[in-house]
Amino acid sequence: MDFLRMHHALVDCFCSTVLFRSPGKPVVTFYGEREVLPSCMISALTAKKMLSKGCQAYLAHVVNSNTEVMDLSQIPVVGDYPDVFPEELPGLPPVREIDFTIDLLPGTTPISQAPYRMAPTELKELYVQLQELTDKGFIRPSVSPWGAPVLFVKKKDGTLRLCIDYRKLNRVTIRNKYPLPRIDDLFDQLRGAKVFSKIDLRSGYHQLRIKEEDVAKTAFRSRYGHYEFLGVSPIS
């Protein structure tokens, strides 16, 4: 400290410089080492492993406050195709060449379970949702020997999501062996990209129609009757 005071030093930490302005002598500037590190992108899985080992991390979120948020109805292409962006699904999708199938292990017999107990508020919500699904054609009354129980899962907004407990059906279902893409490979392919897009299908599972001979396997039991799904159902 005495040395810096004697030579009238001025320390600029932000610019990593030190100026010596001794009287009667030229100004001398010392520059700190400036190491430019290349940017590096890592996957979320790698970041999670590093954090679990005690590495420090900083989260930054850039927000452009000058950007106006457009409503969906203000986008021209949405107005040109109103049938593609409906507020609610009008009903089941059309019959296509390939439908969703449920292939079972050889020798499997129908599985039937008793309904789960529900609170009065859940029973009230169950009646409302069953009526709505029936009106839209997503479910229909069933006489199938199959039957899975139903339950509710609370969503972040506090509403209840109807789920069917198909765990026993899943155990006797032949799993689709089509390989899913690896998450880290997908991130590697996105490296260097600047523009991203996504699509969030409205009630996407209802947009997959089930093959008619497999509809009976989706049957579920409730306090208000025995039903089966004509489209892929929400599962538990």
C-alpha positions as CSV (number, residue, x, y, z in Angstrom):
1,M,0.0,0.0,0.0
2,D,2.9,2.4,0.8
3,F,4.4,1.7,-2.6
4,L,1.1,2.6,-4.4
5,R,0.7,5.7,-2.4
6,M,4.3,6.9,-3.0
7,H,3.9,6.5,-6.8
8,H,0.4,8.0,-6.9
9,A,-1.1,4.8,-8.2
10,L,-4.6,4.6,-9.5
11,V,-6.1,1.1,-9.5
12,D,-9.0,0.4,-11.9
13,C,-10.3,-3.1,-10.9
14,F,-13.0,-3.1,-13.6
15,C,-10.5,-2.5,-16.5
16,S,-7.7,-4.5,-14.7
17,T,-5.2,-1.6,-15.0
18,V,-2.9,0.3,-12.6
19,L,-1.7,3.8,-13.5
20,F,1.4,5.3,-11.9
21,R,1.4,9.1,-12.0
22,S,4.6,10.0,-10.2
23,P,5.3,13.8,-10.2
24,G,7.7,14.8,-13.0
25,K,7.6,11.4,-14.6
26,P,5.5,10.1,-17.5
27,V,2.4,8.1,-16.7
28,V,2.9,4.4,-16.7
29,T,0.0,2.0,-17.2
30,F,0.2,-1.7,-16.3
31,Y,-2.5,-4.0,-17.8
32,G,-3.6,-7.2,-16.2
33,E,-3.7,-10.5,-18.1
34,R,-6.8,-10.7,-20.3
35,E,-7.7,-14.3,-21.0
36,V,-10.5,-14.8,-23.4
37,L,-12.3,-18.1,-22.7
38,P,-14.3,-19.6,-25.5
39,S,-18.0,-20.2,-24.7
40,C,-18.9,-23.7,-23.9
41,M,-22.4,-25.3,-24.0
42,I,-23.1,-28.3,-21.8
43,S,-26.2,-30.4,-21.4
44,A,-28.6,-30.2,-18.5
45,L,-27.5,-33.7,-17.4
46,T,-23.9,-32.6,-17.3
47,A,-24.7,-29.5,-15.4
48,K,-26.7,-31.5,-12.8
49,K,-23.8,-33.8,-12.2
50,M,-21.4,-30.8,-11.8
51,L,-23.8,-29.1,-9.3
52,S,-24.1,-32.3,-7.3
53,K,-20.3,-32.3,-6.9
54,G,-20.3,-28.8,-5.5
55,C,-19.5,-26.7,-8.5
56,Q,-20.8,-23.1,-8.4
57,A,-23.3,-22.0,-11.0
58,Y,-25.0,-18.7,-11.9
59,L,-28.4,-18.4,-13.6
60,A,-29.0,-15.5,-15.9
61,H,-32.2,-14.7,-17.7
62,V,-32.3,-12.0,-20.4
63,V,-35.6,-10.1,-20.7
64,N,-36.4,-7.6,-23.4
65,S,-38.9,-5.3,-21.8
66,N,-39.5,-3.5,-25.0
67,T,-41.0,-6.5,-26.8
68,E,-44.7,-6.6,-27.0
69,V,-46.4,-9.9,-26.2
70,M,-48.7,-10.8,-29.1
71,D,-52.0,-12.5,-28.4
72,L,-52.6,-15.7,-30.4
73,S,-55.5,-14.1,-32.2
74,Q,-53.2,-11.3,-33.5
75,I,-51.0,-13.7,-35.5
76,P,-52.2,-13.7,-39.2
77,V,-51.6,-17.4,-39.8
78,V,-53.8,-18.3,-36.9
79,G,-56.7,-16.4,-38.3
80,D,-56.2,-18.1,-41.7
81,Y,-56.6,-21.6,-40.1
82,P,-59.0,-21.4,-37.2
83,D,-59.8,-25.1,-37.4
84,V,-56.1,-25.9,-36.5
85,F,-56.1,-23.6,-33.4
86,P,-59.4,-24.3,-31.7
87,E,-60.1,-23.2,-28.1
88,E,-61.4,-26.7,-27.4
89,L,-61.2,-30.0,-29.3
90,P,-64.5,-30.5,-31.0
91,G,-64.3,-34.3,-30.7
92,L,-62.4,-37.4,-31.7
93,P,-59.9,-37.2,-34.5
94,P,-60.9,-38.8,-37.8
95,V,-60.2,-42.4,-38.5
96,R,-56.7,-42.7,-40.0
97,E,-54.7,-45.5,-41.6
98,I,-52.8,-46.2,-38.3
99,D,-54.5,-46.1,-34.9
100,F,-53.0,-46.5,-31.4
101,T,-52.9,-50.2,-30.5
102,I,-52.5,-52.0,-27.1
103,D,-50.7,-55.3,-27.7
104,L,-50.8,-57.7,-24.7
105,L,-48.5,-60.6,-23.6
106,P,-49.7,-64.0,-24.7
107,G,-52.1,-65.6,-22.2
108,T,-53.2,-62.3,-20.6
109,T,-56.7,-62.3,-19.1
110,P,-58.8,-59.2,-18.5
111,I,-57.9,-57.2,-15.4
112,S,-60.6,-55.6,-13.3
113,Q,-60.1,-53.6,-10.1
114,A,-62.6,-52.0,-7.7
115,P,-62.9,-48.1,-7.8
116,Y,-60.7,-46.1,-5.4
117,R,-62.4,-44.2,-2.5
118,M,-62.8,-40.5,-3.2
119,A,-63.6,-37.4,-1.2
120,P,-67.0,-35.6,-1.8
121,T,-65.2,-32.8,-3.7
122,E,-63.5,-35.4,-5.9
123,L,-66.8,-37.2,-6.6
124,K,-68.3,-33.9,-7.6
125,E,-65.4,-33.1,-10.0
126,L,-65.5,-36.7,-11.3
127,Y,-69.2,-36.4,-12.3
128,V,-68.5,-33.1,-14.1
129,Q,-65.4,-34.4,-16.0
130,L,-67.2,-37.7,-17.0
131,Q,-70.1,-35.7,-18.4
132,E,-67.7,-33.4,-20.3
133,L,-65.8,-36.4,-21.8
134,T,-69.0,-38.1,-22.7
135,D,-70.4,-35.1,-24.4
136,K,-67.3,-34.6,-26.5
137,G,-67.2,-38.3,-27.5
138,F,-63.9,-39.1,-25.9
139,I,-65.5,-41.8,-23.7
140,R,-68.5,-44.1,-23.9
141,P,-70.3,-46.5,-21.5
142,S,-68.7,-49.9,-21.5
143,V,-69.5,-53.5,-20.7
144,S,-65.8,-54.5,-21.0
145,P,-64.5,-57.2,-18.6
146,W,-61.5,-54.8,-18.1
147,G,-61.7,-52.1,-15.5
148,A,-59.1,-49.8,-14.0
149,P,-59.7,-47.4,-11.0
150,V,-59.6,-43.6,-11.4
151,L,-57.9,-41.0,-9.2
152,F,-57.2,-37.3,-9.3
153,V,-53.9,-35.4,-9.3
154,K,-53.8,-31.8,-8.3
155,K,-52.2,-29.5,-10.9
156,K,-50.2,-26.4,-10.2
157,D,-53.2,-24.1,-10.6
158,G,-55.1,-26.1,-8.0
159,T,-57.5,-27.8,-10.4
160,L,-57.8,-31.6,-10.5
161,R,-56.6,-33.8,-13.4
162,L,-58.5,-37.0,-13.9
163,C,-56.1,-40.0,-14.3
164,I,-56.6,-43.7,-14.8
165,D,-54.5,-46.2,-12.9
166,Y,-53.3,-48.4,-15.7
167,R,-50.3,-49.8,-13.9
168,K,-51.5,-53.4,-14.0
169,L,-52.4,-53.1,-17.7
170,N,-48.9,-51.7,-18.4
171,R,-47.3,-54.8,-16.8
172,V,-49.0,-57.1,-19.4
173,T,-48.6,-54.7,-22.4
174,I,-45.9,-55.4,-25.0
175,R,-43.7,-52.3,-24.9
176,N,-43.0,-50.5,-28.1
177,K,-39.3,-51.0,-28.9
178,Y,-38.9,-47.9,-31.1
179,P,-35.9,-46.1,-29.7
180,L,-36.5,-42.6,-28.3
181,P,-33.8,-40.0,-29.1
182,R,-31.2,-39.3,-26.4
183,I,-31.6,-36.0,-24.7
184,D,-27.8,-35.2,-24.8
185,D,-27.8,-35.9,-28.6
186,L,-30.7,-33.5,-29.1
187,F,-28.8,-30.8,-27.2
188,D,-25.7,-31.4,-29.3
189,Q,-27.7,-31.0,-32.5
190,L,-29.1,-27.6,-31.2
191,R,-25.7,-26.2,-30.4
192,G,-25.2,-22.9,-32.1
193,A,-28.8,-22.4,-32.9
194,K,-30.4,-19.1,-32.2
195,V,-34.1,-19.5,-33.1
196,F,-36.2,-22.2,-31.5
197,S,-39.9,-23.1,-31.9
198,K,-42.2,-25.5,-30.1
199,I,-45.8,-26.8,-30.5
200,D,-48.0,-27.6,-27.5
201,L,-50.8,-29.8,-28.7
202,R,-54.1,-29.1,-26.9
203,S,-55.1,-32.3,-25.0
204,G,-52.6,-34.2,-27.2
205,Y,-53.5,-37.6,-25.8
206,H,-57.1,-37.2,-27.0
207,Q,-55.9,-36.6,-30.5
208,L,-54.7,-40.2,-30.8
209,R,-57.5,-42.6,-31.7
210,I,-57.4,-46.1,-30.3
211,K,-57.9,-49.1,-32.5
212,E,-61.5,-50.3,-32.1
213,E,-60.6,-53.8,-31.0
214,D,-58.4,-52.4,-28.2
215,V,-60.9,-49.9,-26.9
216,A,-62.2,-52.4,-24.3
217,K,-58.8,-52.6,-22.7
218,T,-59.0,-48.9,-21.7
219,A,-62.2,-49.4,-19.6
220,F,-62.2,-47.8,-16.1
221,R,-64.6,-48.1,-13.2
222,S,-65.9,-45.2,-11.2
223,R,-68.7,-44.3,-8.7
224,Y,-70.8,-43.1,-11.7
225,G,-70.4,-46.1,-14.0
226,H,-68.1,-48.1,-16.3
227,Y,-66.6,-46.3,-19.3
228,E,-64.0,-46.8,-22.0
229,F,-61.8,-44.4,-23.9
230,L,-62.0,-44.0,-27.7
231,G,-58.8,-42.0,-27.8
232,V,-55.6,-42.3,-25.7
233,S,-56.5,-41.6,-22.1
234,P,-54.6,-39.7,-19.4
235,I,-52.8,-42.3,-17.4
236,S,-51.3,-42.6,-13.9
